[in-house]
Amino acid sequence: MRVYVVDDSPLVRERLVALLSEIHGIDVVGAAESAKEGIAGIISQEPDVAILDIRMPAGSGISVLDEIKRANKPPVIIMLTNYPYPQYRRKCMDAGADYFFDKSNEFHKVTDVLSRMVVERESADG
């Protein structure tokens, strides 16, 4: 399963890439620090899953979400944010996000979801 990470924090990007790289069946195909770079990377790499931060300089994960959900085969979208407010959750889910997690206490849910997706894909291929 191909995953792309978009987050303006180098620490968060590195931590996510390291965590995801340890999961059997996950291939991190790219990481970006801005909305513009994220959109370009996701369009060119065509990942199965994109993990997006909401707040970034010069754009937001919501603008990335809006743009990539227009693609023919959009990836599964996991929003991972320090801004877990109901209005953001609602806006993201309405725009097509599949998951919405709080970085401060739901970080582990990203690996849980991806691990489950890998198992489901392998059993479907199987």
DSSP file (Angstrom, degrees, kcal/mol; ACC not computed):
  #  RESIDUE AA STRUCTURE BP1 BP2  ACC     N-H-->O    O-->H-N    N-H-->O    O-->H-N    TCO  KAPPA ALPHA  PHI   PSI    X-CA   Y-CA   Z-CA
    1    1 A M              0   0    0      0, 0.0    26,-2.8     0, 0.0     2,-0.4   0.000 360.0 360.0 360.0 128.5    0.0    0.0    0.0
    2    2 A R  E     -a   27   0A   0     24,-0.2    47,-2.0    44,-0.1    46,-1.8  -0.737 360.0-171.3 -93.2 129.6    1.4    3.3   -1.1
    3    3 A V  E     -ab  28  49A   0     24,-2.4    26,-2.5    -2,-0.4    27,-0.8  -0.950  10.7-165.2-126.3 140.6    1.3    6.3    1.4
    4    4 A Y  E     -ab  30  50A   0     45,-2.1    47,-2.8    -2,-0.4     2,-0.4  -0.986  10.9-152.9-124.4 135.6    2.0   10.0    1.0
    5    5 A V  E     -ab  31  51A   0     25,-2.1    27,-2.6    -2,-0.4     2,-0.5  -0.920  10.3-174.8-114.3 130.9    2.5   12.3    4.0
    6    6 A V  E     +ab  32  52A   0     45,-3.0    47,-1.9    -2,-0.4     2,-0.3  -0.948  27.8 133.2-126.2 110.6    1.8   16.1    3.9
    7    7 A D        -     0   0    0     25,-2.4     6,-0.1    -2,-0.5    49,-0.1  -0.957  49.7-141.1-156.2 135.4    2.7   18.0    7.1
    8    8 A D  S    S+     0   0    0     47,-0.3    25,-0.1    -2,-0.3     3,-0.1   0.661  81.6  88.6 -75.1 -14.5    4.6   21.2    7.6
    9    9 A S     >  -     0   0    0      1,-0.2     4,-2.7     2,-0.0     5,-0.2  -0.748  63.7-157.9 -87.8 116.5    6.4   19.9   10.7
   10   10 A P  H  > S+     0   0    0      0, 0.0     4,-2.8     0, 0.0     5,-0.2   0.887  94.9  54.2 -57.9 -37.3    9.7   18.1    9.8
   11   11 A L  H  > S+     0   0    0      2,-0.2     4,-2.4     1,-0.2     5,-0.2   0.929 110.4  44.2 -62.9 -46.4    9.5   16.2   13.1
   12   12 A V  H  > S+     0   0    0      2,-0.2     4,-2.9     1,-0.2     5,-0.2   0.930 114.1  50.3 -65.5 -45.2    6.0   14.9   12.5
   13   13 A R  H  X S+     0   0    0     -4,-2.7     4,-2.8     1,-0.2     5,-0.2   0.946 113.3  45.6 -57.4 -48.8    6.8   14.0    8.9
   14   14 A E  H  X S+     0   0    0     -4,-2.8     4,-2.4    -5,-0.2    -1,-0.2   0.905 113.6  49.3 -62.6 -41.6    9.9   12.1   10.0
   15   15 A R  H  X S+     0   0    0     -4,-2.4     4,-2.7    -5,-0.2    -1,-0.2   0.924 113.4  46.4 -64.5 -44.3    8.1   10.4   12.8
   16   16 A L  H  X S+     0   0    0     -4,-2.9     4,-3.1     2,-0.2     5,-0.3   0.941 112.8  48.9 -63.3 -47.7    5.2    9.3   10.5
   17   17 A V  H  X S+     0   0    0     -4,-2.8     4,-2.1    -5,-0.2    -2,-0.2   0.917 113.6  47.5 -59.3 -43.5    7.6    8.1    7.8
   18   18 A A  H  X S+     0   0    0     -4,-2.4     4,-0.7    -5,-0.2    -2,-0.2   0.937 114.9  45.4 -63.5 -47.2    9.6    6.1   10.3
   19   19 A L  H >< S+     0   0    0     -4,-2.7     3,-0.9     1,-0.2     4,-0.3   0.929 115.6  46.1 -61.7 -46.2    6.5    4.6   11.9
   20   20 A L  H >< S+     0   0    0     -4,-3.1     3,-1.5     1,-0.2     6,-0.2   0.846 104.2  61.7 -68.6 -33.7    4.8    3.7    8.6
   21   21 A S  H 3< S+     0   0    0     -4,-2.1    -1,-0.2    -5,-0.3    -2,-0.2   0.725  98.5  58.9 -65.2 -20.5    8.0    2.2    7.2
   22   22 A E  T << S+     0   0    0     -3,-0.9     2,-0.5    -4,-0.7    -1,-0.3   0.592  85.2  95.5 -83.3 -11.1    7.9   -0.4   10.0
   23   23 A I  S X  S-     0   0    0     -3,-1.5     3,-2.0    -4,-0.3     2,-0.1  -0.706  83.4-118.0 -87.0 124.5    4.5   -1.7    8.9
   24   24 A H  T 3  S+     0   0    0     -2,-0.5     3,-0.1     1,-0.3    -2,-0.1  -0.362  99.5  20.8 -57.1 130.1    4.6   -4.7    6.6
   25   25 A G  T 3  S+     0   0    0      1,-0.3     2,-0.5    -4,-0.1    -1,-0.3   0.427  95.7 116.7  92.0  -1.6    3.0   -3.8    3.3
   26   26 A I    <   -     0   0    0     -3,-2.0     2,-0.5    -6,-0.2    -1,-0.3  -0.878  38.7-176.0-105.3 131.8    3.4    0.0    3.6
   27   27 A D  E     -a    2   0A   0    -26,-2.8   -24,-2.4    -2,-0.5     2,-0.8  -0.960  18.3-146.7-124.9 110.8    5.6    1.9    1.1
   28   28 A V  E     -a    3   0A   0     -2,-0.5   -24,-0.2   -26,-0.2     3,-0.1  -0.687  18.2-177.7 -78.7 112.4    5.9    5.6    1.9
   29   29 A V  E     -     0   0A   0    -26,-2.5     2,-0.3    -2,-0.8   -25,-0.2   0.475  57.1 -20.3 -95.0  -3.5    6.2    7.1   -1.6
   30   30 A G  E     -a    4   0A   0    -27,-0.8   -25,-2.1     2,-0.0     2,-0.3  -0.913  47.4-147.0 171.9 163.7    6.7   10.7   -0.6
   31   31 A A  E     -a    5   0A   0     -2,-0.3     2,-0.3   -27,-0.2   -25,-0.2  -0.990  14.7-171.3-148.3 142.9    6.3   13.5    1.9
   32   32 A A  E     -a    6   0A   0    -27,-2.6   -25,-2.4    -2,-0.3     3,-0.0  -0.935  21.0-154.0-135.4 157.1    5.7   17.2    1.5
   33   33 A E  S    S+     0   0    0     -2,-0.3     2,-0.3   -27,-0.2   -27,-0.1   0.485  77.5  47.3-109.1  -5.3    5.7   20.2    3.8
   34   34 A S  S  > S-     0   0    0      1,-0.1     4,-2.5    22,-0.1     5,-0.2  -0.913  79.9-116.7-134.4 162.0    3.3   22.5    1.9
   35   35 A A  H  > S+     0   0    0     22,-0.5     4,-2.7    -2,-0.3     5,-0.2   0.930 115.6  48.9 -60.9 -46.8   -0.1   22.2    0.4
   36   36 A K  H  > S+     0   0    0     22,-0.4     4,-2.1     1,-0.2    -1,-0.2   0.930 114.2  44.8 -60.8 -47.7    1.2   23.0   -3.1
   37   37 A E  H  > S+     0   0    0      1,-0.2     4,-2.5     2,-0.2    -1,-0.2   0.876 113.0  53.4 -63.6 -38.3    4.0   20.5   -2.9
   38   38 A G  H  X S+     0   0    0     -4,-2.5     4,-2.7     2,-0.2     5,-0.2   0.921 108.0  48.3 -63.6 -45.9    1.5   17.9   -1.4
   39   39 A I  H  X S+     0   0    0     -4,-2.7     4,-2.5     2,-0.2     5,-0.2   0.941 113.9  46.9 -60.5 -47.8   -0.9   18.3   -4.3
   40   40 A A  H  X S+     0   0    0     -4,-2.1     4,-2.3     1,-0.2    -2,-0.2   0.917 114.6  47.1 -61.0 -44.0    1.8   17.9   -6.9
   41   41 A G  H  X S+     0   0    0     -4,-2.5     4,-2.8     2,-0.2     5,-0.3   0.900 112.8  47.8 -65.8 -41.7    3.3   14.9   -5.1
   42   42 A I  H  X S+     0   0    0     -4,-2.7     4,-2.0     2,-0.2    -1,-0.2   0.904 112.7  49.0 -67.6 -40.9    0.0   13.1   -4.6
   43   43 A I  H  < S+     0   0    0     -4,-2.5    -2,-0.2    -5,-0.2    -1,-0.2   0.922 117.8  40.3 -64.1 -42.9   -1.0   13.7   -8.2
   44   44 A S  H  < S+     0   0    0     -4,-2.3    -2,-0.2    -5,-0.2    -1,-0.2   0.870 122.0  39.4 -76.2 -35.5    2.3   12.4   -9.5
   45   45 A Q  H  < S-     0   0    0     -4,-2.8    -2,-0.2    -5,-0.2    -3,-0.2   0.715  86.7-151.9 -87.9 -21.1    2.8    9.5   -7.1
   46   46 A E     <  -     0   0    0     -4,-2.0   -44,-0.1    -5,-0.3    -3,-0.1   0.935  22.7-167.1  47.5  59.2   -0.9    8.3   -7.0
   47   47 A P        -     0   0    0      0, 0.0   -44,-0.2     0, 0.0     3,-0.1  -0.253  29.4-131.4 -71.3 163.0   -0.8    6.8   -3.5
   48   48 A D  S    S+     0   0    0    -46,-1.8    28,-3.0     1,-0.2     2,-0.3   0.772  94.9  25.8 -78.5 -29.4   -3.4    4.6   -2.0
   49   49 A V  E     -bc   3  76A   0    -47,-2.0   -45,-2.1    26,-0.3     2,-0.4  -0.996  64.9-163.9-138.3 138.6   -3.5    6.8    1.1
   50   50 A A  E     -bc   4  77A   0     26,-2.9    28,-2.8    -2,-0.3     2,-0.6  -0.992   8.1-155.4-122.7 133.5   -2.7   10.4    1.9
   51   51 A I  E     -bc   5  78A   0    -47,-2.8   -45,-3.0    -2,-0.4     2,-0.4  -0.940  21.0-170.5-108.0 120.6   -2.1   11.7    5.4
   52   52 A L  E     -bc   6  79A   0     26,-2.7    28,-3.0    -2,-0.6     2,-0.2  -0.918  20.6-146.8-121.7 136.6   -2.8   15.4    5.6
   53   53 A D        -     0   0    0    -47,-1.9    28,-0.2    -2,-0.4     8,-0.1  -0.625  17.1-141.8 -83.5 154.8   -2.2   18.1    8.3
   54   54 A I  S    S+     0   0    0     26,-0.3     7,-2.3    -2,-0.2     2,-0.6   0.943  81.2  52.2 -83.8 -53.5   -4.8   20.8    8.3
   55   55 A R  E     +E   60   0B   0      5,-0.2   -47,-0.3     6,-0.1    -1,-0.2  -0.758  64.5 145.6 -97.1 120.5   -2.8   23.9    9.1
   56   56 A M  E >   -E   59   0B   0      3,-1.2     3,-0.7    -2,-0.6   -22,-0.1  -0.971  53.5 -92.2-141.9 154.9    0.3   24.7    6.9
   57   57 A P  T 3  S+     0   0    0      0, 0.0   -22,-0.5     0, 0.0     3,-0.0  -0.432 108.8  12.4 -65.1 144.8    1.9   27.9    5.7
   58   58 A A  T 3  S+     0   0    0    -24,-0.1   -22,-0.4    -2,-0.1     2,-0.2   0.902 135.1   1.1  56.7  47.9    0.6   29.0    2.3
   59   59 A G  E <  S-E   56   0B   0     -3,-0.7    -3,-1.2   -24,-0.1     2,-0.3  -0.773  74.2-110.8 137.2 179.9   -2.4   26.6    2.2
   60   60 A S  E  >  -E   55   0B   0     -2,-0.2     4,-1.7    -5,-0.2     3,-0.2  -0.954  26.9-110.5-145.0 164.2   -4.1   23.9    4.2
   61   61 A G  H  > S+     0   0    0     -7,-2.3     4,-2.8    -2,-0.3    -7,-0.2   0.770 117.4  61.9 -63.9 -25.7   -4.7   20.2    4.2
   62   62 A I  H  > S+     0   0    0     -8,-0.5     4,-2.7     2,-0.2    -1,-0.2   0.896 102.9  48.3 -68.7 -38.8   -8.4   21.1    3.5
   63   63 A S  H  > S+     0   0    0     -3,-0.2     4,-2.1    -9,-0.2    -2,-0.2   0.881 112.4  49.3 -67.5 -36.2   -7.3   22.7    0.2
   64   64 A V  H  X S+     0   0    0     -4,-1.7     4,-2.9     2,-0.2     5,-0.3   0.942 111.2  50.0 -63.5 -47.3   -5.2   19.6   -0.6
   65   65 A L  H  X S+     0   0    0     -4,-2.8     4,-2.0     1,-0.2    -2,-0.2   0.934 110.5  49.3 -55.9 -49.9   -8.2   17.4    0.3
   66   66 A D  H  < S+     0   0    0     -4,-2.7     4,-0.4     1,-0.2    -1,-0.2   0.911 114.5  45.8 -57.1 -44.2  -10.5   19.4   -2.0
   67   67 A E  H >< S+     0   0    0     -4,-2.1     3,-1.1     1,-0.2    -2,-0.2   0.937 115.3  42.5 -67.6 -48.2   -8.0   19.2   -4.9
   68   68 A I  H >< S+     0   0    0     -4,-2.9     3,-1.4     1,-0.3    -1,-0.2   0.738 101.6  67.4 -78.7 -20.2   -7.1   15.5   -4.8
   69   69 A K  T 3< S+     0   0    0     -4,-2.0    -1,-0.3    -5,-0.3    -2,-0.2   0.647  92.7  64.6 -71.1 -11.4  -10.7   14.3   -4.2
   70   70 A R  T <  S+     0   0    0     -3,-1.1    -1,-0.3    -4,-0.4    -2,-0.2   0.577  81.3 107.4 -83.1  -9.8  -11.4   15.5   -7.7
   71   71 A A  S <  S-     0   0    0     -3,-1.4    -3,-0.0    -4,-0.2   -28,-0.0  -0.205  84.3-112.1 -66.8 159.7   -9.0   12.9   -9.2
   72   72 A N  S    S+     0   0    0      1,-0.3    -1,-0.1     2,-0.0    -3,-0.0   0.921 113.0  17.9 -57.5 -47.0  -10.2    9.9  -11.0
   73   73 A K  S    S-     0   0    0      0, 0.0    -1,-0.3     0, 0.0    -3,-0.1  -0.702  87.6-165.5-128.1  78.5   -9.1    7.5   -8.3
   74   74 A P        -     0   0    0      0, 0.0    -5,-0.1     0, 0.0     3,-0.1  -0.285  20.8-113.7 -67.8 150.3   -8.5    9.6   -5.2
   75   75 A P        -     0   0    0      0, 0.0     2,-0.3     0, 0.0   -26,-0.3  -0.290  36.2 -89.3 -74.0 164.9   -6.6    8.1   -2.3
   76   76 A V  E     -c   49   0A   0    -28,-3.0   -26,-2.9    21,-0.1     2,-0.5  -0.594  50.1-139.0 -66.3 135.5   -8.0    7.3    1.1
   77   77 A I  E     -c   50   0A   0     19,-0.3    21,-1.9    -2,-0.3    22,-1.8  -0.904  21.1-173.6-111.2 125.9   -7.6   10.5    3.1
   78   78 A I  E     -cd  51  99A   0    -28,-2.8   -26,-2.7    -2,-0.5     2,-0.5  -0.970  12.6-154.5-113.6 115.3   -6.5   10.6    6.8
   79   79 A M  E     -cd  52 100A   0     20,-2.5    22,-3.3    -2,-0.5     2,-0.5  -0.791  12.8-176.2 -87.4 128.9   -6.5   14.0    8.4
   80   80 A L  E     + d   0 101A   0    -28,-3.0     2,-0.3    -2,-0.5   -26,-0.3  -0.960  19.8 157.3-129.4 111.5   -4.0   14.2   11.3
   81   81 A T  E     - d   0 102A   0     20,-2.5    22,-3.3    -2,-0.5    23,-0.4  -0.903  56.2-140.0-140.9 158.0   -4.2   17.5   13.1
   82   82 A N  S    S+     0   0    0     -2,-0.3    20,-0.1    20,-0.2    -1,-0.1   0.317 101.0  70.7 -90.2   3.6   -3.5   19.5   16.2
   83   83 A Y        +     0   0    0      1,-0.1     2,-0.5     2,-0.1    -1,-0.2  -0.630  56.3 162.5-120.7  70.4   -6.8   21.3   15.5
   84   84 A P        +     0   0    0      0, 0.0    18,-0.1     0, 0.0    -1,-0.1  -0.011  22.4 148.1 -83.9  34.1   -9.4   18.5   16.3
   85   85 A Y    >>  -     0   0    0     -2,-0.5     4,-2.5     1,-0.1     3,-0.7  -0.368  58.7-118.0 -72.9 147.8  -12.3   21.0   16.6
   86   86 A P  H 3> S+     0   0    0      0, 0.0     4,-2.8     0, 0.0     5,-0.2   0.843 113.3  55.4 -53.5 -38.0  -15.8   19.9   15.5
   87   87 A Q  H 3> S+     0   0    0      2,-0.2     4,-2.1     1,-0.2     5,-0.1   0.877 110.4  45.3 -66.8 -35.5  -16.0   22.5   12.8
   88   88 A Y  H <> S+     0   0    0     -3,-0.7     4,-2.8     2,-0.2     5,-0.3   0.917 112.8  51.0 -70.1 -43.8  -12.7   21.2   11.2
   89   89 A R  H  X S+     0   0    0     -4,-2.5     4,-2.8     1,-0.2     5,-0.2   0.944 112.8  45.9 -57.4 -48.3  -13.8   17.6   11.5
   90   90 A R  H  X S+     0   0    0     -4,-2.8     4,-2.6     1,-0.2    -1,-0.2   0.920 113.2  49.1 -62.5 -45.1  -17.2   18.4    9.8
   91   91 A K  H  X S+     0   0    0     -4,-2.1     4,-1.5    -5,-0.2    -1,-0.2   0.910 114.3  45.7 -62.7 -42.5  -15.5   20.4    7.0
   92   92 A C  H  X>S+     0   0    0     -4,-2.8     5,-2.7     2,-0.2     4,-0.5   0.927 114.3  46.7 -67.2 -45.5  -13.0   17.7    6.3
   93   93 A M  H ><5S+     0   0    0     -4,-2.8     3,-1.0    -5,-0.3    -2,-0.2   0.897 111.9  51.4 -65.9 -39.5  -15.5   14.8    6.4
   94   94 A D  H 3<5S+     0   0    0     -4,-2.6    -1,-0.2    -5,-0.2    -2,-0.2   0.834 107.8  53.9 -64.1 -31.7  -17.9   16.8    4.2
   95   95 A A  H 3<5S-     0   0    0     -4,-1.5    -1,-0.2    -5,-0.2    -2,-0.2   0.530 132.2 -89.7 -82.2  -6.1  -15.0   17.4    1.7
   96   96 A G  T <<5 +     0   0    0     -3,-1.0   -19,-0.3    -4,-0.5    -3,-0.2   0.546  69.2 155.5 114.3   7.4  -14.4   13.6    1.5
   97   97 A A      < -     0   0    0     -5,-2.7    -1,-0.3     1,-0.1   -19,-0.1  -0.404  29.7-157.2 -64.6 144.6  -11.9   12.8    4.3
   98   98 A D  S    S+     0   0    0    -21,-1.9     2,-0.3     1,-0.3   -20,-0.2   0.769  74.6  17.1 -92.2 -30.4  -12.1    9.1    5.4
   99   99 A Y  E     -d   78   0A   0    -22,-1.8   -20,-2.5    -7,-0.0     2,-0.4  -0.967  58.1-163.1-141.4 154.3  -10.6    9.6    8.8
  100  100 A F  E     +d   79   0A   0     -2,-0.3     2,-0.3   -22,-0.2   -20,-0.2  -0.922  18.9 177.1-142.7 111.8   -9.9   12.5   11.2
  101  101 A F  E     -d   80   0A   0    -22,-3.3   -20,-2.5    -2,-0.4     2,-0.5  -0.911  29.8-125.5-124.7 147.2   -7.4   12.1   14.0
  102  102 A D  E >>  -d   81   0A   0     -2,-0.3     4,-2.7   -22,-0.2     3,-0.6  -0.766  16.4-146.4 -86.4 122.8   -6.0   14.4   16.8
  103  103 A K  H 3> S+     0   0    0    -22,-3.3     4,-0.5    -2,-0.5   -21,-0.2   0.850  93.8  59.3 -58.2 -34.8   -2.2   14.4   16.7
  104  104 A S  H 34 S+     0   0    0    -23,-0.4    -1,-0.2     1,-0.2   -22,-0.1   0.806 128.7   2.5 -72.3 -29.2   -2.0   14.8   20.5
  105  105 A N  H <4 S+     0   0    0     -3,-0.6    -2,-0.2     2,-0.0    -1,-0.2   0.392 129.4  50.6-139.8   6.3   -3.9   11.6   21.5
  106  106 A E  H >X  +     0   0    0     -4,-2.7     3,-1.6     2,-0.1     4,-0.6   0.208  65.8 115.0-128.1  15.6   -4.9    9.6   18.3
  107  107 A F  H >X S+     0   0    0     -4,-0.5     3,-1.4     1,-0.3     4,-0.7   0.880  75.6  58.3 -52.7 -42.1   -1.5    9.4   16.5
  108  108 A H  H 3> S+     0   0    0      1,-0.3     4,-2.0     2,-0.2    -1,-0.3   0.735  90.4  71.8 -63.4 -22.9   -1.5    5.6   17.0
  109  109 A K  H <> S+     0   0    0     -3,-1.6     4,-2.8     1,-0.2    -1,-0.3   0.799  88.4  62.9 -66.2 -26.3   -4.8    5.3   15.1
  110  110 A V  H <X S+     0   0    0     -3,-1.4     4,-2.4    -4,-0.6    -1,-0.2   0.952 107.3  41.4 -61.7 -48.6   -3.0    6.1   11.9
  111  111 A T  H  X S+     0   0    0     -4,-0.7     4,-2.6     2,-0.2     5,-0.2   0.870 113.5  54.5 -68.4 -34.6   -0.9    3.0   12.1
  112  112 A D  H  X S+     0   0    0     -4,-2.0     4,-2.2     2,-0.2    -2,-0.2   0.948 111.1  44.6 -61.1 -48.4   -3.9    1.0   13.3
  113  113 A V  H  X S+     0   0    0     -4,-2.8     4,-2.3     1,-0.2    -2,-0.2   0.928 115.5  47.0 -62.2 -46.6   -6.0    2.0   10.3
  114  114 A L  H  X S+     0   0    0     -4,-2.4     4,-2.3    -5,-0.2    -1,-0.2   0.901 110.9  51.3 -66.2 -40.1   -3.2    1.4    7.8
  115  115 A S  H  X S+     0   0    0     -4,-2.6     4,-2.2     1,-0.2    -1,-0.2   0.920 111.5  48.2 -60.7 -43.3   -2.3   -2.0    9.3
  116  116 A R  H  X S+     0   0    0     -4,-2.2     4,-2.6    -5,-0.2    -2,-0.2   0.892 110.0  52.2 -64.0 -40.2   -6.0   -3.0    9.0
  117  117 A M  H  X S+     0   0    0     -4,-2.3     4,-2.4     2,-0.2    -1,-0.2   0.888 108.6  50.6 -64.1 -39.1   -6.1   -1.8    5.4
  118  118 A V  H  X S+     0   0    0     -4,-2.3     4,-2.8     2,-0.2    -2,-0.2   0.936 111.6  47.6 -63.5 -46.2   -3.0   -3.8    4.5
  119  119 A V  H  X S+     0   0    0     -4,-2.2     4,-2.5     1,-0.2     5,-0.2   0.922 112.8  48.8 -61.2 -44.9   -4.5   -7.0    6.0
  120  120 A E  H  X S+     0   0    0     -4,-2.6     4,-1.9     1,-0.2    -1,-0.2   0.904 112.7  47.9 -62.0 -41.5   -7.8   -6.4    4.2
  121  121 A R  H  X S+     0   0    0     -4,-2.4     4,-2.3     2,-0.2    -2,-0.2   0.918 112.1  49.1 -66.0 -43.3   -6.0   -5.8    0.9
  122  122 A E  H  X S+     0   0    0     -4,-2.8     4,-1.3     1,-0.2    -2,-0.2   0.893 112.0  47.9 -65.0 -38.8   -3.9   -9.0    1.4
  123  123 A S  H  < S+     0   0    0     -4,-2.5    -1,-0.2     2,-0.2    -2,-0.2   0.846 112.1  50.0 -71.3 -31.5   -6.9  -11.1    2.2
  124  124 A A  H  < S+     0   0    0     -4,-1.9    -2,-0.2    -5,-0.2    -1,-0.2   0.863 115.8  42.6 -70.6 -35.9   -8.8   -9.7   -0.8
  125  125 A D  H  <        0   0    0     -4,-2.3    -2,-0.2     1,-0.2    -1,-0.2   0.706 360.0 360.0 -77.0 -20.4   -5.8  -10.4   -3.1
  126  126 A G     <        0   0    0     -4,-1.3    -1,-0.2    -5,-0.2    -2,-0.1   0.208 360.0 360.0 -68.1 360.0   -5.4  -13.7   -1.4
